[in-house]
């Protein structure tokens, strides 16, 4: 190996540096990969326990509403130590119990 083998290539500098388009594509790809790694999988969410404050945000209610219904025993929950927690299944149950179907004699929606 000689000194000229270690020298940077000379001549066409266009091939030596990445173009602006290549740089933009690399940055977009890096951003997309970072977003994918930051996302939680469905399995992670199923195993997670939510605090009453977190569950309230998901349900669109106040934390006080969630706490009062836990204390009254009107919604399902689990205890982790002494703290009440709600799983994804509990939150889905609460949402399903609030479902109201139209009466069988209701007018159909016109398309």
Phi and psi in degrees as a GROMACS rama.xvg file:
@    title "Ramachandran Plot"
@    xaxis  label "Phi"
@    yaxis  label "Psi"
@TYPE xy
-112.079  174.26  UNK-2
-64.9674  -31.0859  UNK-3
-72.4972  -26.1029  UNK-4
-68.1795  -30.4989  UNK-5
-86.2418  -13.2405  UNK-6
-71.5929  148.351  UNK-7
-66.0151  150.172  UNK-8
-66.0286  145.519  UNK-9
-112.122  163.666  UNK-10
114.483  -119.591  UNK-11
-74.7474  107.967  UNK-12
-78.9295  -15.2059  UNK-13
-63.2402  -37.4438  UNK-14
-80.5356  -17.3148  UNK-15
-76.7613  -34.1585  UNK-16
-112.063  142.661  UNK-17
-69.5479  146.866  UNK-18
-75.8352  169.351  UNK-19
-63.1693  -35.2539  UNK-20
-66.6374  -43.4876  UNK-21
-63.6045  -40.0207  UNK-22
-63.4756  -43.6809  UNK-23
-62.1748  -42.9088  UNK-24
-64.5068  -39.4352  UNK-25
-64.8421  -43.0452  UNK-26
-64.0852  -41.4774  UNK-27
-65.0813  -41.271  UNK-28
-65.1575  -41.5809  UNK-29
-61.812  -42.8157  UNK-30
-63.1652  -42.194  UNK-31
-64.2544  -42.1028  UNK-32
-65.4456  -40.0698  UNK-33
-63.8439  -38.5557  UNK-34
-66.5188  -39.5338  UNK-35
-64.7744  -39.4716  UNK-36
-72.517  -25.2002  UNK-37
-80.3496  -22.4758  UNK-38
-69.4085  144.344  UNK-39
-88.9199  142.988  UNK-40
-80.7716  164.501  UNK-41
-62.4219  -35.2491  UNK-42
-65.7747  -37.6326  UNK-43
-63.54  -41.5775  UNK-44
-69.0441  -33.3689  UNK-45
-67.5751  -33.0282  UNK-46
-87.896  -11.8678  UNK-47
-79.1624  144.076  UNK-48
-106.329  131.739  UNK-49
-100.564  141.328  UNK-50
-72.2758  163.213  UNK-51
-56.4645  -35.3648  UNK-52
-66.1571  -42.9917  UNK-53
-67.523  -41.0318  UNK-54
-64.9812  -36.2006  UNK-55
-62.5389  -40.0605  UNK-56
-64.0605  -43.3947  UNK-57
-64.2586  -41.2072  UNK-58
-81.0411  -14.0707  UNK-59
75.5163  29.016  UNK-60
-120.155  177.375  UNK-61
-87.7553  158.421  UNK-62
-62.0492  -36.542  UNK-63
-60.9002  -40.6987  UNK-64
-61.1293  -45.0962  UNK-65
-64.1333  -46.4668  UNK-66
-62.9754  -44.5164  UNK-67
-62.2592  -40.518  UNK-68
-71.7835  -29.5398  UNK-69
-66.7505  -46.0825  UNK-70
-64.792  -34.1886  UNK-71
-79.0104  -13.4236  UNK-72
76.7716  21.718  UNK-73
-94.1402  -7.36654  UNK-74
-129.919  150.708  UNK-75
-75.1779  148.95  UNK-76
-160.179  171.178  UNK-77
-131.303  157.395  UNK-78
-107.996  132.575  UNK-79
-111.333  102.266  UNK-80
70.453  -121.432  UNK-81
-103.13  -1.4831  UNK-82
-93.5009  130.577  UNK-83
-74.9951  138.943  UNK-84
-137.092  152.091  UNK-85
-118.506  135.234  UNK-86
-92.7593  174.058  UNK-87
-62.0358  -35.8721  UNK-88
-65.2698  -38.949  UNK-89
-63.5521  -43.4453  UNK-90
-64.8922  -41.388  UNK-91
-62.9449  -37.8711  UNK-92
-63.2544  -44.9842  UNK-93
-60.6184  -42.8056  UNK-94
-64.8  -39.7971  UNK-95
-68.584  -33.8148  UNK-96
-69.6165  -22.2927  UNK-97
-88.4891  -0.698092  UNK-98
-69.3769  133.649  UNK-99
-122.242  121.443  UNK-100
-94.3185  150.101  UNK-101
-67.8143  153.146  UNK-102
-64.7428  150.645  UNK-103
-67.0509  -18.3953  UNK-104
-98.936  9.71704  UNK-105
-69.5315  148.689  UNK-106
-66.7787  136.253  UNK-107
-70.4653  152.174  UNK-108
-75.7118  127.411  UNK-109
-74.517  137.96  UNK-110
